[in-house]
Amino acid sequence: MSSTSSTPDPSLPSGPGGDVPMAASPLTRAVLEIDQYAATLGWDQPARLFALVDTGKLRAQEPGLADQLGLDESTQAGSLTPIEQDEIQAGTPLDKFLGTIAWPDAVTGCALTVERLMLPPSAEGTVPNGMSEKQLAKWVAAHPERQEVRMTVAVLRDGARETAVRLREKDSPTEVLTGPDLVPGLAEALAATFED
């Protein structure tokens, strides 16, 4: 397995900036920072993968990179810095792509932001049986109650998880739902990238 190369993005928010609550855990803050960054890019974007590194270790081991990312001594202790990875090849299934990832030891966790169409729970009971994945995707895309969402899912090596979900129709930092188990399948797939 090969690791994607780190390509830092200086425009990615780092540290406790923006609307991220100070009381949130470092993982929650990192997920919300990535969500805010994705929001600045607009909708209809490809999936994006991020390595999560311990900010203190990054400052100590890579001071030049830390300076480039705007990380200084005022950055909160124990925080995580997201570093965007190479772009995911268009048309590559996510599960296939994630199966090629192997992270170096310096990476504490990873996160993925992806856009999807979802149905509200009230509409899930109307899904026809026996449809292929392609047919189901087409059916959901045509459903009048479909909702476009951006999901940012993060996992740490120690098993911690966090997710931020933003609806396109309520595209506001104050309308982001967070929780550890909102997209369990994707969290499992990300956690598998840390398995030997």
C-alpha positions as CSV (number, residue, x, y, z in Angstrom):
1,M,0.0,0.0,0.0
2,S,1.2,3.4,-0.8
3,S,0.6,6.7,1.1
4,T,-0.6,9.8,-0.6
5,S,1.9,12.6,-0.4
6,S,1.2,15.5,1.9
7,T,0.5,18.7,0.0
8,P,-0.2,21.3,2.7
9,D,-2.8,23.9,1.9
10,P,-1.9,27.2,3.6
11,S,-5.5,28.4,3.1
12,L,-6.9,25.6,5.2
13,P,-7.9,27.0,8.6
14,S,-5.7,25.8,11.4
15,G,-5.9,26.3,15.1
16,P,-8.9,27.6,17.0
17,G,-10.1,30.1,14.5
18,G,-13.5,31.0,13.0
19,D,-16.7,29.8,14.5
20,V,-15.2,26.6,16.0
21,P,-16.2,26.3,19.7
22,M,-13.2,26.5,22.1
23,A,-14.7,23.9,24.4
24,A,-14.9,21.3,21.6
25,S,-12.5,18.4,21.5
26,P,-9.5,18.7,19.2
27,L,-11.1,16.2,16.8
28,T,-14.4,18.1,16.7
29,R,-12.5,21.4,16.1
30,A,-10.5,19.8,13.2
31,V,-13.7,18.5,11.6
32,L,-15.4,21.9,11.9
33,E,-12.3,23.6,10.5
34,I,-12.3,21.2,7.5
35,D,-16.1,21.8,7.0
36,Q,-15.5,25.6,7.1
37,Y,-12.6,25.2,4.5
38,A,-14.8,23.1,2.2
39,A,-17.6,25.7,2.5
40,T,-15.2,28.3,1.2
41,L,-14.8,26.2,-2.0
42,G,-18.5,26.0,-2.7
43,W,-20.6,23.0,-3.6
44,D,-20.2,20.4,-6.4
45,Q,-16.7,19.7,-5.3
46,P,-14.8,16.4,-5.4
47,A,-14.1,14.4,-2.3
48,R,-11.1,15.6,-0.3
49,L,-8.8,13.7,2.0
50,F,-6.9,15.1,4.9
51,A,-4.2,13.8,7.2
52,L,-4.6,14.9,10.8
53,V,-1.3,15.6,12.6
54,D,-0.6,16.7,16.2
55,T,0.0,20.4,16.0
56,G,2.7,20.5,18.7
57,K,4.7,17.7,17.1
58,L,4.3,19.3,13.7
59,R,5.7,22.6,15.1
60,A,8.6,20.7,16.7
61,Q,9.5,18.4,13.7
62,E,8.5,20.6,10.8
63,P,8.9,24.3,11.8
64,G,9.0,25.6,8.2
65,L,5.7,23.8,7.4
66,A,4.2,25.0,10.7
67,D,5.2,28.6,9.8
68,Q,3.7,28.2,6.3
69,L,0.4,27.0,7.9
70,G,0.4,29.9,10.4
71,L,0.9,27.6,13.4
72,D,2.6,29.4,16.2
73,E,3.0,29.0,20.0
74,S,-0.5,30.5,20.5
75,T,-2.0,27.4,18.8
76,Q,-4.0,25.5,21.4
77,A,-2.1,22.6,22.9
78,G,-3.3,19.1,21.8
79,S,-4.8,20.5,18.7
80,L,-4.9,18.7,15.3
81,T,-3.8,20.2,12.1
82,P,-5.5,19.0,8.9
83,I,-3.2,18.7,5.8
84,E,-5.0,18.2,2.5
85,Q,-3.7,15.3,0.5
86,D,-3.4,14.9,-3.3
87,E,-6.7,15.1,-5.2
88,I,-8.7,11.9,-5.4
89,Q,-8.8,10.8,-9.1
90,A,-12.2,11.6,-10.6
91,G,-14.3,8.5,-11.2
92,T,-12.4,6.4,-8.6
93,P,-14.8,4.7,-6.2
94,L,-14.1,5.9,-2.7
95,D,-13.9,2.4,-1.2
96,K,-11.3,1.4,-3.8
97,F,-9.3,4.6,-3.2
98,L,-9.3,4.3,0.6
99,G,-8.1,0.7,0.2
100,T,-4.8,2.0,-1.3
101,I,-4.0,4.3,1.7
102,A,-1.4,3.6,4.3
103,W,-0.5,6.4,6.7
104,P,3.0,7.1,8.1
105,D,3.3,7.0,11.9
106,A,3.4,10.8,12.1
107,V,-0.3,10.9,11.0
108,T,-2.6,10.9,14.1
109,G,-5.8,10.5,12.1
110,C,-7.5,11.3,8.8
111,A,-10.6,13.0,7.5
112,L,-12.6,12.9,4.3
113,T,-15.1,15.5,3.0
114,V,-17.6,14.3,0.4
115,E,-20.9,15.4,-1.0
116,R,-23.9,13.0,-1.3
117,L,-27.6,13.0,-1.9
118,M,-29.6,11.7,1.1
119,L,-33.2,11.1,1.8
120,P,-34.9,12.1,5.1
121,P,-35.8,9.2,7.4
122,S,-39.5,9.7,6.4
123,A,-38.7,8.8,2.8
124,E,-36.5,5.8,3.4
125,G,-39.4,3.5,3.8
126,T,-40.4,4.2,0.2
127,V,-37.2,2.8,-1.4
128,P,-38.1,0.0,-3.8
129,N,-36.5,-3.4,-3.1
130,G,-34.1,-5.2,-5.4
131,M,-32.5,-2.1,-7.0
132,S,-28.8,-2.1,-7.9
133,E,-26.6,0.5,-6.5
134,K,-26.7,2.5,-9.7
135,Q,-30.5,2.2,-9.9
136,L,-30.8,3.3,-6.3
137,A,-28.6,6.4,-6.9
138,K,-30.7,7.4,-9.9
139,W,-33.9,6.9,-7.9
140,V,-32.6,9.0,-5.0
141,A,-31.4,11.7,-7.4
142,A,-35.0,12.0,-8.8
143,H,-36.7,11.8,-5.4
144,P,-38.5,15.1,-4.5
145,E,-37.4,15.0,-0.9
146,R,-33.7,14.4,-1.6
147,Q,-31.2,16.6,0.2
148,E,-27.7,17.5,-0.8
149,V,-25.3,17.2,2.1
150,R,-21.6,17.6,2.6
151,M,-20.2,15.2,5.1
152,T,-16.8,15.6,6.8
153,V,-15.8,12.4,8.7
154,A,-12.7,12.0,10.7
155,V,-11.1,9.2,12.7
156,L,-8.1,8.9,14.9
157,R,-5.7,6.0,15.3
158,D,-7.1,5.5,18.8
159,G,-10.6,4.9,17.5
160,A,-12.1,8.4,18.2
161,R,-14.5,9.6,15.5
162,E,-16.3,12.8,14.6
163,T,-18.6,13.9,11.8
164,A,-19.9,17.2,10.5
165,V,-22.9,17.2,8.2
166,R,-24.0,20.4,6.3
167,L,-27.2,20.5,4.2
168,R,-26.9,22.5,1.0
169,E,-30.3,24.2,1.7
170,K,-29.1,25.3,5.1
171,D,-25.5,26.3,4.1
172,S,-24.5,28.1,7.3
173,P,-21.8,27.4,9.9
174,T,-24.5,27.6,12.6
175,E,-26.5,24.8,10.8
176,V,-23.8,22.1,10.9
177,L,-24.7,18.9,12.7
178,T,-21.9,17.1,14.5
179,G,-21.6,13.7,16.2
180,P,-19.4,10.6,16.3
181,D,-21.8,8.2,14.6
182,L,-23.6,10.1,11.9
183,V,-21.9,8.3,9.0
184,P,-20.7,5.0,10.5
185,G,-19.9,3.2,7.2
186,L,-17.5,6.0,6.1
187,A,-15.9,6.2,9.5
188,E,-15.2,2.4,9.4
189,A,-13.7,2.8,5.9
190,L,-11.4,5.6,7.1
191,A,-10.5,3.6,10.3
192,A,-9.4,0.7,8.1
193,T,-6.7,2.9,6.5
194,F,-4.8,2.7,9.8
195,E,-4.9,-1.1,10.0
196,D,-1.8,-3.1,9.2
